Amino acid sequence: FFNRYFMIKELLDEYLQTDEIPKLDKNNDPFWDPPEPQLIGRGYLKLLSLAYLLDNPAQVKLIGDGGERGRLMVNLIPTDESGRKNLCEESELTGNFIEEPEEILNLRLDFNVVIEGGNLPDDFCKNTYVEYEVLNEKNEKEKYHTNTVPGKNPNPLYNYSRHHTITRVSQEILDYLKEKNVDQMIVI
């Protein structure tokens, strides 16, 4: 506040001396702030389907201040190492389903997080993107986000797909898959 106050005071002094409004760029304008992301809502998607190598297409409700703030069309798809082949479809063809999540212990797990699009309120749909966190094989949460959909768009198409790999499913990671959600599936 004090920095801005002195900048305003200097600009006023300059105006009073020259009788001309000073030309300012954004960096020197005490009334301008860079735009900051605003949280629209949080949504959660269970990871349990990955423990059974099943995909999980869902419309995730975004909950924010005042209740529901929209929806996201999301899917978690177990894949092969390349990220191209849906293991759930292969299981349907071969009949090789996972009966118990413990069957994937010590195995490699590859999956895609797919965020197709969303339905957002008209007053919160400008320059949006989706951010989420997923646990990696080091038991650390990593943040990922879609590209920004520019302009005002209540039905943004993110067309996002990200391949994730856990090289070895430990008991800790299996418990995470069985009990947790994709954290902070949010739109900003």
Disulfide bonds with the S-S distance in Angstrom:
none
